[in-house]
């Protein structure tokens, strides 16, 4: 991948961010504070100072900032996928919601941000928050979660926890804060997961009725399933998410179905469909009620990926076959 940020000392050691304090100590020269230049999804952005007024679009970006203790920098959110985890709830209480969907450029600029952090590249468009080049010309820096990059050479070949840690490190460098504790906590969570050894297969069912939209072979769903020791029936598809077919699901007959629970497409509605559809009601997972549950906000790459894997691993242990 070509995506890297131009901080030689940090690139060599992702965890040591002591040189990225918010300001130099009285005895240190100003040059001691690195100025990160980020090559983000093909857009180069230089952060001469840590952002102070941030709009976060999508839950992944909001929760990344909260996890790094930067909730006080968020002046507004948009297009959130669900409630934040309990440990961030207090910090998120006073954050204004600009829009339930992707905020438009007028609403964004009215808030006078200096940084917009988005979960998807599509959040930056003429009918969304604005084009990245146009926002930069107005003095508003932008950033997209790298796991969501679509540009060739920036799109992760296959997501892993190192890629998520790289985003944590990059955001920490931009804000001149220390990511060591967060990355250590993430790693401890991953290290505490015991992969299942029963040779099980799973369908990651995100949305869709006539055509299921599923977790495919290179994104967060694949990483989570690999981590808990379950094979993905759509794992051969070279994409993060993908349309599948009920015929393919029936042919695969997965042992387990991971149900993504969203307000607009609940896990309960998915079960109702699976159990009433003649094509799927006789699947082993459906007959046995072998379901795992994950909130939509935890299904995309970010600081909730490791905890989501740990939670699904525990749910899986409770299933008998």
N, C-alpha and C positions, 0 to 999 in steps of 0.2 A: 504494500500500500504506500502511496505517496504522501498521505496525510501525516504531517508532523508539525510540531510547533517549534519555532526557532529559538530554543533555549538549550544550548549545548549541555550545561550542567544538569538540567532536569531530564533531558532526553536520556542521559547516561544512567540516571538513577531516579526512577519515577516516584520513589517514596520520600526522598529527602528534599523537602521544600522549605527548609529553614531560610534560605536565601530569598524567599518570596514573602517576607514579612510585609505588613501593610505600609510601612515606611522605614527608611534606614534608621539605625540607632544614631544618637547624637555624634558618636565618634566615627561613624562610618561615612565614606563618601557617597553621594547620591548614586554614583554609577554602580554601587553594590546591589541595587535593586534591578533585577532583570526586567526588560520590556518584552513581553511575549508577542511574537508574530505568529498567528495561527493560520495554517493552510487548511481550511475547513470546507470539505465537499467542493473543492476547487475555487473557493473564495478566500483570498488572503486578507487578514484583518490584523492590524497592529494595535495593541492596547497600551497606550502611553500611561494610562492610569487605571486603577481598578474601577469597574463600573459601580455607580452609586444608585442609579434609578433603572430598575430592571423590569421588563415585562416577560413573563414566562408563558409559553404556549405549549399545551399538552402536559400531562401529569409527570412525565419523565423529567422534564426540565425543572418544574417546580420542586419536585422531591429531591433532585440532585442538589439544588441550592439549599433547601432545608437541611439536608443531611450534612452539608458543609457549614452549617451555622450561619447561612447568608439570607435568612428569611427577612431580615430587616431591610435588605436591598430591594425586595420585590415590591413594586408599586402597583402591580396589577397582574392578573392571570386571565387566560382565555383557553377555551376548548379543553377543560379538565375532564379526565376520563372517569373520575370517581373520587371519593373521599381520600385524603392523605392518610398514611398509616398513623396509628394512635400516637406513636412517639413524637410525631410532628404536628399533632392537632392544635396544640396551644399556640405554637409559632405561626400557624396558618390562619388562625381565627380572624385576625385583623387585616388580612390581605384582601384588597378589593378585587372583585370579579368584573373585568371589563366586558367580557362577552361569554356566553355559554358555548358559542362556537368560535371559529377563528375570528379574531377581531379585525375589523377593517382598518385601512391605513389612517383614516380620519380619527377614529377613536384612539388608535395607537399614538399618533402624533400629539393629540390633545393631552395625553398623559405626560408628555415630555420625557420619554425614556432616553438613556444613553446606551442601552443594550437590550436587545431582544433575543431570547434564548428559546428556540423552537424544537419540538420533538420530530417534526417532519419537514422535509424540504418544501413540500407543497404549501406549508403555512406562509411561505414568502411568495406572494404572487400579486398581480395587479388587483385581483378581487379578494385578496387576503390582507395580510399585514403590510404588504408592499413588497416591491422587488428589492433584493438585497443591495444592488448597486445604488438604487435611488435612496434607500435609507442611509447608506454609508455617506452619500453626498450631503445628506442633511445632518451628519454628525451622529448617526445612530448605528453603532456596531451591531452585527448580527452573528448568530452561531446556531448550527443545527447539530443535534445529537449525531455523532459520526456513524453510529450503527444504522442510521436511516439514510445515509448518503446513497444517491442513485448514480452519481458520476462514475464512469469506468476508472478504476485506479484508486477510488476512494471508498467504494462500497466494499465492506468486509467480505473476504472470500468465504469465511465461515466464522460467525461470532464466537468469541471465547471470553473468559473472564479477564484476560489481559487487555482485551479491547475496551471492556467496560472500565477497568482501572485506568486505562489511558485517558478516557474521557474525564474521569474524576480528577486525574492529575492535571489535565489541560485546563479544566474549569478552575481548579484551585490556583494554578499559576496565573490565570487571568485576573483573579480576585486577590492574589497575593496572600493566600491562606494556606495552612498546612493540611494536607490530605492524609497524612500518615495514619491517624487514628481510624478514619473511615475505611481506608483500604485494608488495614489490619482487621477491622471488624468484619468486613466482607469476606476476607480470606478465612477467618475463623469459622464463619458460617458455612462456607464451602467445605472446609476440612472436616466439619462435624457431620456431613452427610454420608450415610452408608448406602451405596448403590445397591439396588435390588439385583438379585442373582437368579431370578426365576425365568429369565428369557422372555419377558413379556413384551408385547407390542402395544402401541397406543395411537389413537387418532386425536390430534389437537384440534378441537372443533371450536372455531372462533365465532362464526356467524353464517348466515345464509340458510335458505329453506329449499328452494328448487335446486340450488347448487351450493354445496357446503364450501365455506372459505376456511382454510385450514393453515396451521403452522407447518411450513415447509422445511427445507433442509439446511438453511444457513443462518437463521436468525435466533432470537431468544427462545422460541419454543424448542428448537433442536438442541440448543445448549442446555436447557433445563432437562429435557428428556435424556440426553446423554449423561448428565450429572446424576440423575436418579436411577440410571441403569435400565432404561426402557427404549426399545427401538421405535422409530417414527415411521408409520406406514406411508407417509408422504415425504420421507427423508431424502428420496432421490431427486426431488424437485429443487433445482438450483435457484431458490428464491427464499425470501423471508416468510412471506405469506403467499398463498396461492389458491385459486379456485381448484376444486377437486371434483369428484363426481360420486354420487351415491353408489353407482356400480363398482367403482374402485374401492369404496369403503366396504361394500359387501364382499368383494373378492378378498380383501385383506383380512376381514373379520378380526378386528383388533381385540385384544384382551381387555383393554382399558380405554375409556374415552375421557379426555380432559375437556371439561366444559368451561369456556370463558364466560364469566357472569358479568353482563353489562346491563344498565338500566333499559337500554333500547332493544336488548336481545338477551333475556335472562337465561340462566342455567335451567330454570324450571320450564321455560318455554321450549328449550332445546330437548329436554327429556320428553316432554309431551309429544314433540314431533317425532323423535326417535322411536317412541313406544307405539305411535299410531300409524307410522309409515310402513306399509307392507314390505318395503324393500329393506328396512332396517330393524323392524321389531324382533326379528329372529337372530340378530347378531348376538354372539355370546356375551359381549359386554352389556348389551341392553337387557337381555334376559336375566343376567346376574346382578344388574344394578351396579356394575363396576365403573363408577364415575369418580373422577377427581375434579375439584373445583378451584378455579383461580379467578380473582377479580380482573376485569379488563385492564385496569391501571397497572397491574403487576405483570401483564403479559408481554410488555415491550421492554427492550433492553434499557437497563438503568440500575439504580441502587436497590430496586426491589427484586432484581433477578435472583440473586443469591438467597434472600429470604423466601422467595417463591419456590425455589427448588427445594429448600429445606422443608417447607410446609407440604409440598406435594409428595416428598419422600415419606413423610410421616403418614399422610393419607393413604399412600400406597401400602405401607406396612399393615394397615388395618384391613386390607382386602384379602380375602381368601379365594382360592381358585381350585 
